[in-house]
Amino acid sequence: MLLLLLLHGALSAAVHLHLCALLPAAVLAFNLDTSHVIRKAGDPGSLFGFSLAMHRQISPDKVMLLIGAPRARALSRQKARVTGGLYRCDITQSTDCERIDFDNDEDVIVENKENQWMGVTVQSQGPGGKIVTCAHRYRRRLFVNTTQESQDITGRCYVLSQDLSIDSSSDEDGGNWNFCEGRARGHEMFGSCQQGLAATFTKDYHYVVFGAPGAYNWKGVVRVEQKNNTLLEMGIYDDGPYEVGDEHLLNPDLWPVPANSYLGFSLDSGHHITRNGGLTVVAGAPRANHSGAVVLLRKESEVSTKLVVEHILYGPGLGSSFGYALAVVNLNGDGWKDIIVGAPQFYMKDGDIGGAVYVYINKAGRWDKVTPVRLNGTKDSMFGLAVQNIGDINQDSYEDIAVGAPHDDAANGKVYIYHGSSQGIRTSPAQILSGKDHNIQFFGYSLAGNMDVDGNSYPDLSVGSLSDTAFIYRARPVVRIRRNIQISPQEIDLTVKTCGNSICFTVEICFSYKANPASYSPRLTLGYSVEADGERRKQGLTSRVMFLNKSHSESEHQFNGTLDLRGQNQEACVKLKAQLKENIKDKMRSIPIEVSAQIIGTKRLKPKNGLPLLTPILDSSQPSKQVTEVNFVKEGCGKDHVCRSNLRMKYSLYYKPNNLHHKENFPEFHLNYEKKDLAIRVTVTNINGDDAYEAKLVANFFDIVSYSGVRSHRTTTEKAIICESNQNGSQAECELGNPFKRDSETTFYIILSTAGVSLTTTGIELDLTSVQDITTPTRVKTSVIIELPLSVSGEAVPSQVSFGGVVKGESAMKTEEEIGSLITYTFRINNLWKTLEPFVQASLLIHWPKWNKDGKWLLYLVKITSQGPENIVCSPETEISSLKHIQESSVSRTKREAVRNERQKEMLLFLQSCEKENRCVVFKCPLQGFNGASLELRSRLWNSTFLEVTVAVSPDSAVAQLGGVPWWIILVAVLAGILILALLVFLLWKCGFFKRATKDQYDAAYHKAEIHVQPSDKDKLSAEA
């Protein structure tokens, strides 16, 4: 930004400001006229418009705009080439301005005015008061033409008389306002003082205040001075001066801010800021503590020359330049002055905020209790680079402000107008002015206001730019229209015909206006519009009323016309006749009559200064339409013709497979392919109530369900209920009767379609509202349980397997064939209804018997494959082919496996289920977005485990003896054995053991192990039932 760049030579650590901006182009319009903007232009490259001040000269009476151009070329007697200057612009349509001739000399032995930036600031003391303007880069030369030559950037200010001349008889006029000269040099003291970067007059018109942000290593200095000329002034005011840190001590340690703070960068003052009646100087220090601060200063005592701190407002954002611009204003009209602070480099990444303005609403001087309101600018807009008290621009008794954002809208610039109110600031801008309308850039760099330049009693606004152009926006008078509406008759009796065979009524409207000030009283031409049943028209319904005696080109429900108002508070009336249409249904609701008006033109004898006459504007805070209502005389109601119905509604929920069946205490809705519809039974009564006209039931359905139809209760004797729904079935209106008579009762069913219910639906909600009186909606809720008809079937191949051979250890096995027989399990899952959605969690759980109770392998799972549109991956995957050293076979049965089974032992073993003693692994197989799937589990029966079990139940082998047995022992044993055998045969014969047996008793019984498919949970439940 240019201002900080121009200070770079003196302010050593100038902040870099970005020049790009993005902003929407919408422009709000209130009472600053944008059609007749006064444009003033200066020389290219002169920075004409860098500073602005509105000034009124009393003798002769003349209003003007003062414009600073700090890069203007030097005057004739100046030795420098570029010095800057001040221009006076009359309030006319001409773009020309006149340069003020002062500071037209230069003593090159002691001073250097090259690039001194005269006009960097300009302020008016008020009507008939002084003007101050400064050159903050003015330099004093020392030891000229010697090796010790140096220059100090002290700065310098001029005070001019009210007619912009220098009165030689006045001690105040002239360029002797240079308090930094003659003081200790060097940047540690006053060598880079730069007095006049900011300068202002106090609001009591007796003091001039200077800022010198470069003093004391850029801590900055604020100085208050006054030269009293009369005995009266000398008795009331002292000359001062007053200075931060004391003018005599010049002690940097007394400063309230650290080095490089730039105290005095911006200035304003006012009474009733920290205490009643006391004067407070408000100074900005935009680099204090790296975020900025605003310091509130006052005179320490009657005998002191020191300005002391009353309070400091600290900037909340790092590097935000809080205090770059500021203004004192009374936004809420309470008498206490509020403070506006600009922070143009405030930044928030998340909100795309580029610049902010902080509004501090004064709480009777208790600033520690104040929480500021922050107004945000758009990204890179430098919102808050300029802020200005523009006075009460809309004459509502509250002062208003303007905020400049010169880098807004791609650096075209914008100015935002904010209104004050009894609550403080209205945070939405009342109007936005755009530089794009004038095809310039950096519009809003400077602001000036709070003065009426065209004589209509409304303060106007001037806006400067960095495009060598300035503008004057004149405020339009704000008018409030009064509309007095009378209806005759006040109520419509549908049984009484008032115009032939029809019913008519008259509408009389009287208009007047009020504006501030009371002396503003031009003749206004109003255009007015009268509309009946406007809300019904917006809903696509026809109006119940048509106006008579109007042109055929106008709509029947609307009447338009014009009339003249001769001045403030002078009334003009119009009378219209309206006719009620035949066979209207809506006899309950009153008929609204809306009256709106706008200003078409104004008549005034002659404009001031030859400027175009501005048309007044309607007060934006006033409603655009005024509405009065025509009521119906209703039968079946009280003596006051007011219907006080007593509508009551109750409901219950039903299933609907074929006919409606009631289910009491309905907590949940079980939805399946047989039960797809839901019904609401609604009963509405009007017991001991007046007739309810145009009674309706409105049902709102939220996404999941929709209106399907209506059915009357089979026992009711009333006429059938008719319901109408919108296009998507999200709302249905059911007419109960017009009127719904006293003591009436009706019952009907609203049928709902559940086609929108998905597998993620957990509940259904809908609202039922009886459209009568102020009946509140009734929320109907039910939970939803969706029953999917999933079928699971399975088979094992082969269904019987044999085992045998030798026991072999796990580590000794190399291929899966060595484990045992191959068994393939196939599970088929079918979905007969809704397709599973991707985010619905449904799974098939398989309990797999992996070990027996001793931890021995039973079934070894080799692989799981799926068939179908979705690839099903079961978990845990680590349990599938978990023995990594065993090689998977590519064939299902090998020759070696067949030979082993031929030599199997004859034994019988039944595999037990997971529910008993075996240890299982649970596999979870997710089912997503499918209508059917098939899972194949390839496994091996662990042969060694079954062989070990068989050995465990067989008799032990005889232990071998070392040495021979005597023969007589063998003989005795043989004879004893024969005897025992003979005895055993005899006993068996007696028991019939040797009778002939049936075939199935002597067939060989092969021992086998049977592997059974575990039934599903659904099959178990069915079996138990």
Phi, psi and omega in degrees: 000142193295320185300318179286330177292322180292336179274357189299326181293333183251324178263106198294334185239057184295145182276137178272129180246135181286149186254000182260151182204153175231135183205139172296153189265007182295137180236122176275148182235126167232243192257009168273118186289130181251002181267333183233055181284134178275127184245132177237133185236146178241186180293142179301136178080002182273354186058037176297121184106004179297325176223153185219152170204134172271136186221142175242123177268130184277318184231106352286162183291118185202135178253139183213166174247125177263130185232127175273138177229081190292353176246020178290154182288157186293155173284174191296323185264006177271142181279336181285166178267317182236117183237335188088161181194181183236139183240149175248128182237125176286155181274077179224177179283348180290145180272353185281147175227159183252132178281137181274129185270101172207168183055035185264055174202172179194123175258099187292349178288327186240351185214160178223117183255006177295125181055040180283344177065050172293131183096010179298332173217149176212135181219145175255143179283347182125182180306122180075008184263185182281169175234138175240136174217152191224162172231095190286349180253015174298137186238141173261132182261139179230145178054049183296141178064025173235169179291341180267011183301137179211166180226135177251130180274080186275327185084162184200146180231150175245144170245127182247155176288173185297337177264016175070021175253172176253112180279113184293341180274354182260134176289342184277321186289148177116187186253030181270017178268083184214071188290345181280341181291142178083358178267175180305137187267183180087156183291343177290339181238258188237015182290337178237045191298311181057051176299138174098001172303328170224141177206147182202167173256146174289158186289348175269007173067016185245349181232148170248137186242132180241146171248137178228082189291350183266356183288154175054058178057041177064023166295315179102154181226142170243132184227134178246128182224157174200135174250107181279135185254337184248161178297324179296314179297320180293333178281340182255316185244145171258157185292340189077217357277167175242140187215146175296129180086001179079124183296330185271322183286322181051049184256112181299336181290346180276359184285143181278354183229157180282179178299153179063034179265336181064043176298133183096007178297325176221151186216149166198173182206170177175163174267165178060041175260310178246342180202159181295123174083340184281147178274132178234133174262129181251121186233136178267142175228081193293352179241012179296129179055029175068003179231335180110158179203160173236126186252128176262120188240150173215164176291135186293312180199177183296325184263355183270153174248019185252137170269126182245160184279130172263322179196153176235129173262119184263142179288137183273349185243131180297127178069023185275351184058041177297122183102004177302321175222152179205163179207147175255130187205153176253092187285323186257006174069021183269002180093338177270137183279134177263164184236132176249128184235128176268140175228077191293343180255015174297142187214134172225117185295316186295323184263007184051048182260130178228088183105148181209158174233129181256128182252115179256110178273118186295131176251070177054039177086358180268080186289338178289347179264359187268130171252119186288155170264129182258126172260129186256143172259170179281168186302132176061022185273344186059037178299124182102004177297329175225135173227148186209137169283114184256011179078188180275084191289337178249008175055048176251015177080009178231133180290154185236168181227159172238144181233126178267139175228077191292343179258007179290159175055055179057042176071010170289326176093149177216158174233129182253133179255127178239137181265145170278167180203178179296339180265356181122242183257138169275115192286345175267133182295137177283335181200149177232124177259139187238136175289339180297331178297337182249004178059045177230172179241159178058034175293133182098012180292328179223155183220148172210143182194202178067033174211139178274117183258348182241007172079019178260012176073009177248128180295143183251176186228138173244140182233128177256170182214178172259020179250026178060035182217143174227157185226150173241120176257121179268141181275133176276141176301142182258128186240139173251123181270129174263135180230112179255114187249128177237131179248135178221125354288161183289336177230146182261122175263112184294348181266353184246119178273127186250345176217091184069233178266013182241175179245126182233162172210160182250148177237117177247127183236127177246126183253146169206172179220159178224143180210162173249138357281175181295336180288344178279108186212061178282168175276125183248143171254121182256141166255129184236158178221133178241125184230139178251141177057047181297320180295321177297322180295322178295331179274005179084011180263158180278154178284148178272359186229146169227141180273143180262165175057051176226169183290153182289341182283344182269156177292147185294335183269005186224145177228128181241146179195179178228157175203165181250138172249122189283344180172181180300138174063015175258125192265146172224137189238158175219142181239130181239155178241131182236147182239137178279134180288159180281151171055044176285146179268322184278094178253003182267309184282142177290163180263113179282136174247114183257132180238124176234157181213153175216155181275123179269319181194173179220153180238123179221149187300306181206142177284160181268141178061019180070013181279151176300141180287133180267132177283135177299163180233147179289145180298122182292338180280351180271136178303141183289337181231146172245134188239134168232158189238144175253119183265159175262146168279119189253132175283157179072017181242181182290176180296337179273008179064018176257124182274120178245082181286168180227058182289130175231144184227138172224159185213161170212160186252146184225152165278160173217085171281299174238305173248166181280123178242137182272139174231113184288157180050057188283093182271337185207155183248114178273112185255125173214187187288349176263330182245089186252347184243152180233144180232145175246121175270120183244132175237124179241133180233157176225059184283128178057032178239158175293165178303139180255108182279140180049047180287133181222156169245124179250123179248126177249126182248139188256091168066307193287311181251163180216162182290134179244323181176182180223147178221134179283153177292137188293341182261357184282149179254356179285166178292158185296141177281136178248128179241144175235137181242163174282182190297321182264004176074017181277347178215143177224137176246125181245120181281124181268336181150150179221082009265163170271106194294162174304140178062019178279156176214137178219144179230136179205170183241133172259118182269130182247140174268135179255026181297335180275357180287129177247176182290349177268355182289129178246348182194163178235134176230145175206159181247135173244128182228129173270117185278082176196147182052230180234042182298129180273152180299144175257123182271123178256127183230145171207143175277158184238129172240119182264124180257105179273131178280075178269132176245139180235127176230157181208160176210155177242133180233119356282163180281341176228138178228155178249157178218158179173189180102208184250156177284132182228134183289156182299317184289339182278346182280139181245326181236161183290338178296331180290345180287311181160196186292148179277131175231127179247123177256134178237125176245131179244127180244127180239135177248117187264004184222243188287136176289136178294137177274155186302330183263008176271131182265103174229139186217153171260125180257127180242119177270110189255121179284097186270317184231161169271186185293340179268003179084016179270145180299140172246296178239128179256115183277124184264317188198147173236125178234156181232155177232133182143181183291336181248139175276115184266124179247117182268152179229153004281134182288341181291341180273358180261121183051056189286339179269102189286341182276354180265127184276134181285139182272149178263350178243156186275337183207129181254166179295319180300324180293321180293319179298320181296322182288332177292333181263019185292154176277155179273107180206159185232131179211130177257129179284128182274158183279172179293338184283352183254249189259349183281157180254129189240160171247134180262119176263132180250118183244105184291140179246114184228131172053047184231157170253344178187152180203163179222133179245135178239123180249115181262124186220172178230132173286126184283099188298319186297325182296317181290325177295321179296323178295319180295315178301324184295332183260357180274153177293149181288149176288152179292146181275131181294140179262142177264100183124159184279168180247136180299146187292330182289334177290320180296318182296314180297321181295319180296313180297320179296323181292319180296320180297316181294323181292319180297318179297322181292321179296320179298316181294321179293323181294320181295331182272002177079026184290332187265015172289158182293133182265157175285169186298318185288352179270340179251357173295145180292138178254109179280134179280137183214162173248128182256128179256118184256144174283129180288134179291152177286165178299322180296318179297321179298316181296321179295319180294320180293325179291000000 
